Amino acid sequence: MYNADVLNSSTIEGMLAAPGIKWHRDPPDVIGMWLADPDFPTAPFIKKALLNAVQDEDLLYNTDDKARAAMAERVNKKNGFKLTKDDIYVTQGVIPAMWLAIQNSGAKPGDEIVVTDPMYYPFFTAVETCQMKPAYWTLHEEDGYKFDIEGLKKVVNKKTKLIFVCNPHNPSGRVMTKEELKGIVDVAVDNKINIMVDELWDDVVFDGRKHVSLATLSPEVADLTVTSWGISKTWGLPGLQCGYLTATPKVMEGLKKRAKGVLRGTSTLSIAAAQAALDRHGEYWVKDIIAHLTKIRGIADKRFKEMGCTVPELQGTYLMFPKFNVKMTHKELEKLMQETAKVGLGTGTEFGPEGEMHMRMTIATSESILGEALDRIEKAVKNK
Ligand SMILES: Cc1ncc(COP(=O)(O)O)c(C=O)c1O
């Protein structure tokens, strides 16, 4: 029988005995908190859907129609879209959508793509892979990582072909306000710049915040935007590599043309899991993880502050991004965490220069694992 306590039940021993690179990249005496994977077990109804798909031998080429219908229904209900299954395109996770959006933006090598600093680093990789130039829109921790539209205007020019938006934002934990989103929309529409918005974390928002989907703000911006979601974070299913995107029919036509022969949706098992997750069976799960994460966030926030860290307010995602106010270099800080504290954290500079002296911690774990990690960090910082 399901009980929400399972969300608080992970142990170090249990995680080391389970698969997943987060707990196995480093030696076993290091606590794995660097990757954005939760330590929660798989939701029971998703396990059942996967087992049923195997039992039914749903392993041949198959349509993803039903899953796309569930995806459309989810975002219609949650974000106020009016989509049918034909407005949804399935990808192997959110990451390929970054590449696809660049391909469809009309950008030529050397053109510019706006990324925030800091930002989830695969956005930088996509820009580099496509031989584009990143235009860094700097977000300042001292301003609470406000999406300052005047700052955006300064980086936009005639060579700008795409703006990458991540909302909720990894790694700052910000959830954009409607006003911030409107500011981005105005810049994009006025300058006819495309947008790719990654809304993978849209379920993971705290304190009753409402996540607003950028493309719903006006028909003009919808015509410029690719919106992408997935099942990796809420459902802890990144190994299944399933994402889905939407765009208006005109944009979708271009996306499909570019994807043809290169991207081919995802596996039948991933589709079975996605359908189960999005078919409304999982609302209790979302509620329970938010309740658990709210508690965990409070503990981590308090403890990091007691250690003298600056802790950005975690409005969304389960990624905390504390800044260590210690007299050492960033490299020394990394070494202190990894080798002395023996806690595997994400290193701030991977997310851009603004990540200097920050470390990223995935807090989707149990109170016991979190407590042990914080004790070790506190001790290492005190004795440095
Ligand atoms: C903002 C963001 N986008 C995309 C991804 C990757 O998503 P997927 O596994 O669906 O490709 C992550 C993973 O942490 C992420 O945080």
The ligand as a MOL file (V3000), in Angstrom:
LIG
                    3D

  0  0  0     0  0            999 V3000
M  V30 BEGIN CTAB
M  V30 COUNTS 16 16 0 0 0
M  V30 BEGIN ATOM
M  V30 1 C 16.0410 22.6990 -16.6660 0
M  V30 2 C 16.2970 21.3290 -17.1740 0
M  V30 3 N 16.0380 21.0380 -18.4590 0
M  V30 4 C 16.2710 19.8190 -18.9680 0
M  V30 5 C 16.7850 18.8060 -18.1880 0
M  V30 6 C 17.0210 17.4740 -18.8040 0
M  V30 7 O 15.7880 16.8920 -19.0240 0
M  V30 8 P 15.5890 15.5260 -19.7650 0
M  V30 9 O 16.1730 14.4620 -18.9040 0
M  V30 10 O 14.1100 15.3860 -19.9010 0
M  V30 11 O 16.2640 15.6600 -21.0930 0
M  V30 12 C 17.0770 19.0550 -16.8310 0
M  V30 13 C 17.6390 18.0200 -15.9750 0
M  V30 14 O 18.0380 18.2630 -14.8610 0
M  V30 15 C 16.8290 20.3500 -16.3170 0
M  V30 16 O 17.0520 20.6530 -15.0360 0
M  V30 END ATOM
M  V30 BEGIN BOND
M  V30 1 1 1 2
M  V30 2 1 2 3
M  V30 3 2 2 15
M  V30 4 2 3 4
M  V30 5 1 4 5
M  V30 6 1 5 6
M  V30 7 2 5 12
M  V30 8 1 6 7
M  V30 9 1 7 8
M  V30 10 2 8 9
M  V30 11 1 8 10
M  V30 12 1 8 11
M  V30 13 1 12 13
M  V30 14 1 12 15
M  V30 15 2 13 14
M  V30 16 1 15 16
M  V30 END BOND
M  V30 END CTAB
M  END
